[in-house]
Amino acid sequence: MTGWLAIAGLGPGDPRLVTPEVQAALDHATDLVGYAPYVARVPVRAGVARHGSDNRVEVERAGTALALAAEGRRVVVVSSGDPGVFAMASAVFEAVEAGPEAWAALDIRVLPGITAMLAAAARAGAPLGHDFCAINLSDNLKPWSLIETRLRLAVEADFAIALYNPRSRARPQGFARALALLTEACGADRAILFARAVSTPDERIEVVRLGAATPEMADMRTVVILGSSRTRLIARPGGRPFVYTPRSA
Amino acid sequence: MTGWLAIAGLGPGDPRLVTPEVQAALDHATDLVGYAPYVARVPVRAGVARHGSDNRVEVERAGTALALAAEGRRVVVVSSGDPGVFAMASAVFEAVEAGPEAWAALDIRVLPGITAMLAAAARAGAPLGHDFCAINLSDNLKPWSLIETRLRLAVEADFAIALYNPRSRARPQGFARALALLTEACGADRAILFARAVSTPDERIEVVRLGAATPEMADMRTVVILGSSRTRLIARPGGRPFVYTPRSA
């Protein structure tokens, strides 16, 4: 058996957002590796070994997956969203670079998925309809000062800004500081979208002005999208407004 | 019949990258609206009216689609990639805002897809593995000076940078200027990825250092990804290197 490793994006939650390419990889796998709640999203199939692990052990998890593929197993590393956006693909390549030379010769493929910001944007309208950036607000792996610098430059560039991992129990204060910085830089009228658990039964979408945003509107399952200066709301009778950024922004 | 409008992303080209959600919308549509080459990607089905149009008439096309939905038709506006990223969703909301009040009350849904930069990143490794931005290099709808300002700020923020629409026959010189600016700002060693027609039979992927990049390496069907200062290449025996950005960038 010739082993391979696919790093696959399961999308934001709804099985109808899993691509057929990812489904085919899951159908041919002998081993599933990933953060336990993501492994749990894949229906059980007889003969498939499931290697669920804890959060924050990404490189060890990647090493497990690479070692299995080197033994000839057909391994799928599962990520939420897209594996290349604040997810497992980078951790796998970090492990490849640090590992035995043979790992770089393995059949490793990244299978894209619907990342959270695109699912969130779609639900609300088209807030990422012109130039935008994506910033991970977790300071586990970079200093907070770098995050603040990037936020200021992103506002100066007038990007729409997607914020991943805005808030966790371990760092409740960071998002409050980010909101304060952004409100000072953008003004209270700027549109902001809080999209929690998009496409799951727990989905909650809120579109407000920045002046009405509070830190508690985000948690670990939320992606936040701040509009650019051109982002507009369209009122809808009896519903949430559409939020979109014109193409000429 | 109650009409609806779905703005659907067909992904970069391979049918295995079309989500089941988008496929279901296509299966229930009475009308397909879009740029003719994208409409042509959807297999013909009896009883479905196909409204293919020329490039650069996005708002007129959106108006056609909205009028059909208002008449009670089930309309899918097809986009390449993700409809919310430099594609049709913003044009539809521009038309909603400028159109009759009843259009804002229509059942309008955006169905996300795999956008070009994510498909390109997946093919090459994980160049968007940390903070990044996406910039449309077309100056049809914004001044070139704004593009240059955004490029400079994106480099200062040390984002990986995805460049959409880098080059067209109508504006061959813009991308050459962008490359010169980026080389001056980032140095010749920075990793850069040219990904053309990803997931189609015409796919071509090139990973080089910025000093070796030339304007001719991009055309209308190319997405370009410039690494951040932390982006790394991993040599592979007899193959293209992996390119990835570590999570700590």
Chai-1 contact restraints between the chains, C-beta under 6 A:
chainA,res_idxA,chainB,res_idxB,connection_type,confidence,min_distance_angstrom,max_distance_angstrom,comment,restraint_id
A,R16,B,P20,contact,1.0,0.0,6.0,A-B,restraint_1
A,R16,B,E21,contact,1.0,0.0,6.0,A-B,restraint_2
A,L17,B,T19,contact,1.0,0.0,6.0,A-B,restraint_3
A,L17,B,E21,contact,1.0,0.0,6.0,A-B,restraint_4
A,T19,B,L17,contact,1.0,0.0,6.0,A-B,restraint_5
A,T19,B,T19,contact,1.0,0.0,6.0,A-B,restraint_6
A,P20,B,R16,contact,1.0,0.0,6.0,A-B,restraint_7
A,E21,B,R16,contact,1.0,0.0,6.0,A-B,restraint_8
A,E21,B,L17,contact,1.0,0.0,6.0,A-B,restraint_9
A,D82,B,L118,contact,1.0,0.0,6.0,A-B,restraint_10
A,G84,B,A121,contact,1.0,0.0,6.0,A-B,restraint_11
A,G84,B,A122,contact,1.0,0.0,6.0,A-B,restraint_12
A,G84,B,A126,contact,1.0,0.0,6.0,A-B,restraint_13
A,G84,B,L128,contact,1.0,0.0,6.0,A-B,restraint_14
A,A89,B,A126,contact,1.0,0.0,6.0,A-B,restraint_15
A,S90,B,A126,contact,1.0,0.0,6.0,A-B,restraint_16
A,S90,B,G129,contact,1.0,0.0,6.0,A-B,restraint_17
A,S90,B,Y244,contact,1.0,0.0,6.0,A-B,restraint_18
A,S90,B,P246,contact,1.0,0.0,6.0,A-B,restraint_19
A,S90,B,R247,contact,1.0,0.0,6.0,A-B,restraint_20
A,F93,B,G125,contact,1.0,0.0,6.0,A-B,restraint_21
A,F93,B,A126,contact,1.0,0.0,6.0,A-B,restraint_22
A,F93,B,F242,contact,1.0,0.0,6.0,A-B,restraint_23
A,F93,B,Y244,contact,1.0,0.0,6.0,A-B,restraint_24
A,E94,B,P246,contact,1.0,0.0,6.0,A-B,restraint_25
A,V96,B,I234,contact,1.0,0.0,6.0,A-B,restraint_26
A,E97,B,I234,contact,1.0,0.0,6.0,A-B,restraint_27
A,A104,B,I234,contact,1.0,0.0,6.0,A-B,restraint_28
A,A104,B,R236,contact,1.0,0.0,6.0,A-B,restraint_29
A,A105,B,P237,contact,1.0,0.0,6.0,A-B,restraint_30
A,V110,B,A122,contact,1.0,0.0,6.0,A-B,restraint_31
A,P112,B,I114,contact,1.0,0.0,6.0,A-B,restraint_32
A,P112,B,L118,contact,1.0,0.0,6.0,A-B,restraint_33
A,P112,B,A119,contact,1.0,0.0,6.0,A-B,restraint_34
A,P112,B,A122,contact,1.0,0.0,6.0,A-B,restraint_35
A,I114,B,P112,contact,1.0,0.0,6.0,A-B,restraint_36
A,L118,B,D82,contact,1.0,0.0,6.0,A-B,restraint_37
A,L118,B,P112,contact,1.0,0.0,6.0,A-B,restraint_38
A,A119,B,P112,contact,1.0,0.0,6.0,A-B,restraint_39
A,A121,B,G84,contact,1.0,0.0,6.0,A-B,restraint_40
A,A122,B,G84,contact,1.0,0.0,6.0,A-B,restraint_41
A,A122,B,V110,contact,1.0,0.0,6.0,A-B,restraint_42
A,A122,B,P112,contact,1.0,0.0,6.0,A-B,restraint_43
A,G125,B,F93,contact,1.0,0.0,6.0,A-B,restraint_44
A,A126,B,G84,contact,1.0,0.0,6.0,A-B,restraint_45
A,A126,B,A89,contact,1.0,0.0,6.0,A-B,restraint_46
A,A126,B,S90,contact,1.0,0.0,6.0,A-B,restraint_47
A,A126,B,F93,contact,1.0,0.0,6.0,A-B,restraint_48
A,L128,B,G84,contact,1.0,0.0,6.0,A-B,restraint_49
A,G129,B,S90,contact,1.0,0.0,6.0,A-B,restraint_50
A,D131,B,I135,contact,1.0,0.0,6.0,A-B,restraint_51
A,D131,B,R150,contact,1.0,0.0,6.0,A-B,restraint_52
A,F132,B,A134,contact,1.0,0.0,6.0,A-B,restraint_53
A,C133,B,C133,contact,1.0,0.0,6.0,A-B,restraint_54
A,A134,B,F132,contact,1.0,0.0,6.0,A-B,restraint_55
A,I135,B,D131,contact,1.0,0.0,6.0,A-B,restraint_56
A,L141,B,R247,contact,1.0,0.0,6.0,A-B,restraint_57
A,L141,B,S248,contact,1.0,0.0,6.0,A-B,restraint_58
A,K142,B,S248,contact,1.0,0.0,6.0,A-B,restraint_59
A,R150,B,D131,contact,1.0,0.0,6.0,A-B,restraint_60
A,R150,B,A157,contact,1.0,0.0,6.0,A-B,restraint_61
A,L153,B,L153,contact,1.0,0.0,6.0,A-B,restraint_62
A,L153,B,E156,contact,1.0,0.0,6.0,A-B,restraint_63
A,L153,B,A157,contact,1.0,0.0,6.0,A-B,restraint_64
A,E156,B,L153,contact,1.0,0.0,6.0,A-B,restraint_65
A,A157,B,R150,contact,1.0,0.0,6.0,A-B,restraint_66
A,A157,B,L153,contact,1.0,0.0,6.0,A-B,restraint_67
A,I234,B,V96,contact,1.0,0.0,6.0,A-B,restraint_68
A,I234,B,E97,contact,1.0,0.0,6.0,A-B,restraint_69
A,I234,B,A104,contact,1.0,0.0,6.0,A-B,restraint_70
A,R236,B,A104,contact,1.0,0.0,6.0,A-B,restraint_71
A,P237,B,A105,contact,1.0,0.0,6.0,A-B,restraint_72
A,F242,B,F93,contact,1.0,0.0,6.0,A-B,restraint_73
A,Y244,B,S90,contact,1.0,0.0,6.0,A-B,restraint_74
A,Y244,B,F93,contact,1.0,0.0,6.0,A-B,restraint_75
A,P246,B,S90,contact,1.0,0.0,6.0,A-B,restraint_76
A,P246,B,E94,contact,1.0,0.0,6.0,A-B,restraint_77
A,R247,B,S90,contact,1.0,0.0,6.0,A-B,restraint_78
A,R247,B,L141,contact,1.0,0.0,6.0,A-B,restraint_79
A,S248,B,L141,contact,1.0,0.0,6.0,A-B,restraint_80
A,S248,B,K142,contact,1.0,0.0,6.0,A-B,restraint_81
